[in-house]
Amino acid sequence: MKALVVFDSVSATRMTEKVAKAIAVEIKDQGVESDCFYYKDVNPAVVNSYDCLIVGSPTMAWKPTKEITQFLNGLSNEPHEGKLAAAFDTQVQSRISGNATKAIEGKLVELGFKLVSTPLISYVEGKTNTYQMKEGELEKAKAWATDLAKTLKSG
Ligand SMILES: Cc1cc2nc3c(=O)[nH]c(=O)nc-3n(C[C@H](O)[C@H](O)[C@H](O)COP(=O)(O)O)c2cc1C
């Protein structure tokens, strides 16, 4: 079992990257091989060499970034049936935040992936380019990754 974490991250403090790395480290600590890459550093052709694809993006204007959406669109030439997937996003905590994970999950399912986890939503606080994770959010991400790794190991 091998998992690939792919993320976009836009602000100076790179919150989504922090969450992505925390997920990848925890998955590995739980005994599941994992790699973690910024979307630009992933050749779409290698995605199929992984059993599980975990995709994350900052929520921007209620959606994932254009770049991570384009990355997902770029996977459409490969067959993904039977492959596993999960989504995560970062966002500010507000009732009008929206969730990038919704569109990411929709795209993953459209591509043939099977979702194996509820989405992870990680809250940030502060202002653009000085965002920090809200207290407890990295621990929440770690716990989410522990559960995901357990699911991957049991399959
Ligand atoms: C142009 C712009 C649009 C944003 N739109 C949303 C939004 O719709 N909902 C939300 O919760 N946060 C929104 N945010 C806050 C981002 O979610 C936040 O910048 C992100 O979590 C930071 O992640 P990053 O450091 O990985 O880029 C927006 C931020 C920017 C700069």
The ligand as an SDF file (V2000), in Angstrom:
LIG
                    3D

 31 33  0  0  0  0  0  0  0  0999 V2000
   -8.4480   35.2580   -2.8150 C   0  0  0  0  0  0  0  0  0  0  0  0
   -8.7900   34.4420   -1.5950 C   0  0  0  0  0  0  0  0  0  0  0  0
  -10.0310   33.8220   -1.5150 C   0  0  0  0  0  0  0  0  0  0  0  0
  -10.3560   33.0700   -0.3840 C   0  0  0  0  0  0  0  0  0  0  0  0
  -11.5820   32.4800   -0.3180 N   0  0  0  0  0  0  0  0  0  0  0  0
  -11.9160   31.7620    0.7780 C   0  0  0  0  0  0  0  0  0  0  0  0
  -13.1910   31.1130    0.8710 C   0  0  0  0  0  0  0  0  0  0  0  0
  -14.0190   31.1720   -0.0300 O   0  0  0  0  0  0  0  0  0  0  0  0
  -13.4640   30.4210    1.9880 N   0  0  0  0  0  0  0  0  0  0  0  0
  -12.5730   30.3130    3.0210 C   0  0  0  0  0  0  0  0  0  0  0  0
  -12.8970   29.6910    4.0200 O   0  0  0  0  0  0  0  0  0  0  0  0
  -11.3640   30.8990    2.9700 N   0  0  0  0  0  0  0  0  0  0  0  0
  -11.0180   31.6080    1.8780 C   0  0  0  0  0  0  0  0  0  0  0  0
   -9.7800   32.1820    1.7950 N   0  0  0  0  0  0  0  0  0  0  0  0
   -8.8100   31.9100    2.8620 C   0  0  0  0  0  0  0  0  0  0  0  0
   -7.9900   30.6880    2.4210 C   0  0  0  0  0  0  0  0  0  0  0  0
   -8.6990   29.5150    2.6270 O   0  0  0  0  0  0  0  0  0  0  0  0
   -6.6390   30.6670    3.0970 C   0  0  0  0  0  0  0  0  0  0  0  0
   -5.9250   31.6440    2.3920 O   0  0  0  0  0  0  0  0  0  0  0  0
   -5.9490   29.3370    2.9680 C   0  0  0  0  0  0  0  0  0  0  0  0
   -6.4960   28.4220    3.8810 O   0  0  0  0  0  0  0  0  0  0  0  0
   -4.4730   29.4610    3.1980 C   0  0  0  0  0  0  0  0  0  0  0  0
   -3.8840   28.2840    2.7350 O   0  0  0  0  0  0  0  0  0  0  0  0
   -2.4480   28.3040    2.0230 P   0  0  0  0  0  0  0  0  0  0  0  0
   -1.5180   28.9570    3.0270 O   0  0  0  0  0  0  0  0  0  0  0  0
   -2.1210   26.8880    1.7970 O   0  0  0  0  0  0  0  0  0  0  0  0
   -2.5470   29.0870    0.7640 O   0  0  0  0  0  0  0  0  0  0  0  0
   -9.4290   32.9270    0.6810 C   0  0  0  0  0  0  0  0  0  0  0  0
   -8.1810   33.5430    0.5810 C   0  0  0  0  0  0  0  0  0  0  0  0
   -7.8590   34.2900   -0.5370 C   0  0  0  0  0  0  0  0  0  0  0  0
   -6.4990   34.9410   -0.5920 C   0  0  0  0  0  0  0  0  0  0  0  0
  1  2  1  0
  2  3  1  0
  2 30  2  0
  3  4  2  0
  4  5  1  0
  4 28  1  0
  5  6  2  0
  6  7  1  0
  6 13  1  0
  7  8  2  0
  7  9  1  0
  9 10  1  0
 10 11  2  0
 10 12  1  0
 12 13  2  0
 13 14  1  0
 14 15  1  0
 14 28  1  0
 15 16  1  0
 16 17  1  0
 16 18  1  0
 18 19  1  0
 18 20  1  0
 20 21  1  0
 20 22  1  0
 22 23  1  0
 23 24  1  0
 24 25  2  0
 24 26  1  0
 24 27  1  0
 28 29  2  0
 29 30  1  0
 30 31  1  0
M  END
$$$$
